[in-house]
Structures are given as C-alpha cells and as structure tokens.
Amino acid sequence: MARRRRIDPVRYIGNRSSGKMGFAIAEEAAIRGASVHLVTGPVQLQEDRPGIARTDVVSAAEMAAACKALSPRCEAVIMSAAVADYRPEKAALGKLKKKDAALEIALEPTEASLAWMGTHKPSGQKLVGFALETDNELAHASDKLKRKNLDLLVLNSLRDAGAGFGTDTNKITLLAPGKDPSALPLMSKREVARAILDRLEELL
C-alpha cells in the first residue's frame, strides 16, 4: 500500500490500491489471536482492533525499511502492499511549472522488498506474496513464486470482474510450491482474508 512516488511537493505517481485487502488480512489475523504489525501506505482506512500495531509510511523505501526491521521477528510475513516498481529519479524541490514543452520524467526501479524477504527468511518463517496480473496470469505467478522464494502466492487478475483495486470483493488463486493452484470464487475481501489465513495456518 506504499503507492505514492513524489514528483514535486504537490504531485506524485501512484496506483489505485485502496489497502482494503491488507487491512482485512490484518484484522482477521488479530481475530485469530495473532500479534499483528501492519505496515501501510497512505489509505483512508482505520482499524481499532486490539492486537494490531500500525506503522504508516509513504514511499517504497520507507516500507522496505520498516519491513526489514520487523520481519526477522515474525513467524509469518504477508506482503500484500501494491508497491510500484518505479519511482522518479529526482523529485523537484519546488512545484514544477506548466510549460509549452512536454514534461518528461525519468524513472528508476524501486527496491524489491519481497525478493529481499525471500532471501533473508529466518528458519521456519512463512512468506506470502501477492501478484496482480493482466495476462498469462498463472505463468507469471508461478515464476514469481519461485523467484521470490515464497511459501504462498495470492494471484488475482484485473480481467476478473470484482477483483483488483478499490473493490470490496476479490477473486484469487492460491499457489504453493509442489501443489496445484487452487482457484477460489468471487468473495468479499473479509472472506478472502479468511481463506488466505486458513492456508497459511496449514503451512505453519
């Protein structure tokens, strides 16, 4: 959910993630008795359930730093944030003024936090990642599962009605090493959170 990349003091590059899926997972985990630390980007969501500690961040770098600091102490890490792959190379100190010429913004890759988590997993820790795809969904998701050294991957597709950003529902497929993909029907994000945590509990 760290989805804002600063261009200047008043503008940013972002995506349409609402954070609803991540918050649903955090709340469901707390209901089950887990001690939860929620790292979130700018969202219009609040939670007041006991058992959830919250860290607010804005940039991908801030999210990466927070997750790196917290993850070594966690039994499970669920990386549902929609972190952009690119950011502006340089952010202007002052507001960029409109000119007749087209504005060009050079981009650079952001840090791959999930990859770092996969290569620094403590023994016994389970790592869950997410993949939002638009084509060749299973192939891309299976590749990500292996490359990121994940124990579980949650796949959804923007081609599925009711799935993706900003909705109260989601339609997912769960992938785990050595197992066939498990496609689930369209459900509320609360129900999806329960399904994800049910599978995670099996792994733990």
N, C-alpha and C positions, 0 to 999 in steps of 0.2 A: 503494500500500500504506500510505499515511498514513491510517489509518482510525479513529483514536480522537479524540473530541471531549470534553474534560473537562467534567464537571458539577460535581464537587467532588473533594476529594483521593482518594476511593476509588471513584468511579463515572465512567463515560464512555458516550457514544453511539458505536456503531461499526457495522461491517458484517462479513460473513463471509469477506472476502477472505483467502486464505492466503499470497499472494505467490508461489505456485509458478510462475505463468506468467512473471512478471517475472524471476525467478531463472533459469528455463530459457532465456529470451532472452539474459540477460547471459552465461551460461555458454557458450551456442552462439556468441555473437559473439566471446568470448575464444578459443574453439577455432579460429575462423576467422582469428585474428590481430589482432583489433581491440583497441585500448586502451579498456577499458570503465570507466565510473564509474557505479556502482549506487547510487541513492538509494532507501532503503527505510524503510517504517514498521515498527512492531513486528511481527515474524514469528518463528516457531520454525524458521527456516531458516539454514543456514550454507553458506558457499562458501569454498573454499581454492584455487581455480584461479588460476594466475598470469595477470596482465593485467587483474584486476578490482580496482578501488579502491572502497571502500564508505563511504557516509555514512548514518548512522542518524538518523531523525527521528521525531517523534511526531505533530505537528499538521500540518494543511494549510498553515498559514503557514510552518512550518519547511521543508516540502517545496518550497513555492513559492520561498522564498529560496534554497535550495540549487540548484534547477534554473535559476533566473535567473542565478546566479553561474557555473554550469558551462556552460550551453547555448551562449553565444557562441563557445566554442572547439571545439564539436562539429561533426563532419561530418554526423552524424545524431542525432536525438533520438527515443527511443521512450518514449511516455508510457503505460505500462500500469497505473499505480497506480490503485487504486479509492479515489479521494479523494471524500469525502462532499460534497454540495452545500450542506449547512447545518451550523451549529455552535450551541451555546448562546450567547446574547447575553452572559451573565455566568456565570463559574464561581465557585461558592461557595468561600470561603477555608477554611471548616470543613465537616465532614461534615454533610450535610442530615439532620435527624432525622425519623423517621416521625411523621406527624400523621394525625388522623382525616380532615382535608380532603384532597382530591385535589391532587397536585402538578402544577403547570403550569410548563413550561419554554419560554421564548420563544427562538426560533431566528433566526439571521441567515445570509445567504448567505456561503459561503467564497469566497476568491479563485479566479477561473477561470484557473488556471495555463496550461492548454492554449491558451486564447484568447490569453493574453499571448505565448506562444511563437509562435503563428501570425502575430501582428502584428509580431514582432521577429526574424523569421528572417533570419540573415545570408544573403547571396547564396550559392546553391549548397547550402545546408543542406536536408536532407530531414527532415520532421516526420511521425511516425507516432503516431496516436491510437487509442484503444480505445473501443468502445461496447458496453455490456451492456444489452440491451433485453428487454422482455417482450411487446410488441405493436407492430404496424406497423414491424417491425424495419428493413427496407430504407429506408423513407421517413425514419425518424428518423436513420438512419446517413448517408444521402445528404445530409440537411440539415446534420448535424454536420460532414461532410467539407468542405462549402462554407463554413460559418460560421467554422470554426476554421482555415481556410486550410491544410488538411492535404495531404500528398502521398500518404498511405496511411492507410486506416482499417481496423481489425480489428474486425469485428462478431461478437458471439455472443449467443445468446438463452437465457434461462432456461427456455424451453419445450423446448429440445433436451436429451434425456437425456444425461448425461455431460458437459455443458458448464457453465460458470459457476464459482462459488466452491468451493474446497476439494477439487475432484476432481483426479485425475492425468491426466485426458483433457480435450479441448476440441474443439468443432466451430465452425469460423469461416467467415466470408465476408469476402473482401478487396475493398475498394473503393478506386479511384484515380480522379482526375479524368479525364474523357474516355474511360473504359474501362468495359466491362460488369462487374458484380460477379462475383467468382469464388468459388463455394461449394466448400468442401473437406469431405471426410468426417470422421467422428469419428476422432481420432488422439490419441496421447499428447502431453502438453504439450511434450516434447522435440521431437517431430516437427512440432508446430505452430510452435515457435520456428524450426526449420529452414525451414519454408515462408515464414514472415514475412521472415526474413533473405534468403532466395532472392529474394523480390520486391523487397526493399529494395536488394539489390545490383544488380538490373536498373535501378532508378531512379537509383542512383549512377553 
